[in-house]
Amino acid sequence: MNILYLQGLDSNLSIEKKEVLEPFGNIIAPDLDYRANPNMIETLYTEYKNQNINFIIGSSMGGFAGFYLSKLLQTPALLFNPALPYRTPILQNIPMINNDYNHLLQIVIGNQDDVILAKDNLDFIMKLLPLKNDFRLHLINELGHGIPVATFESEVNLFFR
């Protein structure tokens, strides 16, 4: 199985988190420059639409891109503190998407996140309801923007179970 990991703004997949993912499949973790490419979602779609991506995991800006890319690829997604309600200051264009999505979507939100506010994310998600797909929302009170390895591992295990 192929797992596409989309990092957040100015970050990358840590060795520890990669080790958590390795038992579940082949990890593809491209270096992404969201600032330089306002069409990152379309770029990712073009790059991976024929590469048999089975799962998408994204964090922060990677969660934003992963949300829309999972719809385009019709692929289950696990998103950590996705920047869903924010379109600025880093502009990202959203391609036209068929809203008929029926794959697992698991979103993890940190209530202590001071970068992507939980309230803003929850407001965005509430506008999506009702969803046709299997949807899991985990609001973790003590979680901030950064995802500790233990939380990452726990959520990944739940996602793949």
N, C-alpha and C positions, 0 to 999 in steps of 0.2 A: 504494500500500500504506500501511496505517496502523500506526505503531509507537507503542505505549503505553509511555512511560517512567515508572517509579515511583521517585522519589527516596528516599533514606534519611531517617532521623530528623533533623528540623531542617535539611534541606539542600534543594537544588534542582539542576536540570540546568544545568550551566555552558554558556556560549556556545560554548566550544571543543568540548565533547562534542556539543552540538546540531549543530554544523557537521559533525562526523564522521558523524552519523546522517542528515543531510538528503539525501545522494545515494540513500539506500535507501528513502525514503518520507516521508510526512507524519508529523511528530512531534506526539504528544499528551502533554503533560507537566503533569498537574494538580498544584496545590498540595495536599499531603496533611498533615493533622494527626492522626497516629497516636495521640497522647496523648488527644485529645478524642473520638476515635471508635474504640472497641474492636471495631467491626464493619466496619472499613475494607475487608476483602476482599469482604464481601457488598455494601457500598456501591459499590465499584468494579464488581463484577459487574452490579449493577442498572443502573449508569450506562452501561456499555460493551457489554453483551451484544448489543445491536442495532446497534452502530456499526462492524461489520466490522473488528475489530482483527486484524491479521495476525501481529504479533509483540509480545512483551512483553520489555522490558529493565528490570531492577531492580537496585538496589544496597543492600546492608545491609538495613534494614527494608523497603525497596522490593523487595529480593530475596525476603524472606520472603513478603510479600504477592503478589509476582509468581509465586512457585512454586505457590501454591494457586490463584490467579486463572488461570494458564495451564491448569491442569487443568479448571477450570470452563468456560473459554472454548474449550478444546481448541485451544490456540495455542502455537506454539514459543516458548521463553523462553531468554534469556541473562541469567544472574544473577551479579552480582559480590559476593563476600563476603556471601552471603545469611545473615540472622540465623535460619536454620532451627532450630537447637537451643534458641533462647531464646524463652520466652513471657513472661518478666518482665524488667524492671520495667514494660515497656509491654505491657499486656494486649491481645492481639488474638485474637478468637474465630475459629475455623476452621469454615467451613460444611461441611455434609455434601457429600462429593465422591465421584463415581464414580471408582474407581482405574484404570479402563480408559483409559489415556493413551498415545497413540502418536505424539506429536510430538517434535521435537528439543528436548532440554533440555541446555543448555551452562552449566556452573557453573565459575566462576573463583574460586579460593581463594588468598588471600595467606598464605604460611607465616609471615610476620612480623606478621600482624594481631594487635594486642593488644586489640582490641575484641570481635571475633568470632573466637575461637580456631580455628585450622585443625583441630586434633584434634577439637574438639567438632562442627564441621561434617562432618568425615569420618566420625565415629562415626554421626551422624544419617543421612548418605547411605548408609553401609554397610547400615543397617537397611532401606533401600528396595530393595536388590538381591534378586533379579534384576529389572531393569526391562525392559519390553516395548518401550520407545521407543528412538530413537537418542539416546544419552547420551554427552556429552563432559565430562570432568572435567579442568580445568587447574589444577594446583597449582603456583604460581609462588613459588619460594623467597624471592626478594628483595622480594616485594610485601607492603605493609602494608595497613591498612584503606582508606586513600585510594587511588583509582585514577588514576594519572597518565594524561594524555591519550594518550601513545604506547601504553601498555598497553591502554587503552580502544579505541583505533583498531585495534590488532592483533587483539584479540578480536572486535570487531564485524565486521571483514573476514572472519575465520574463520567466524563465525556465518552470515553471509549468503552465503558461497561455496558 
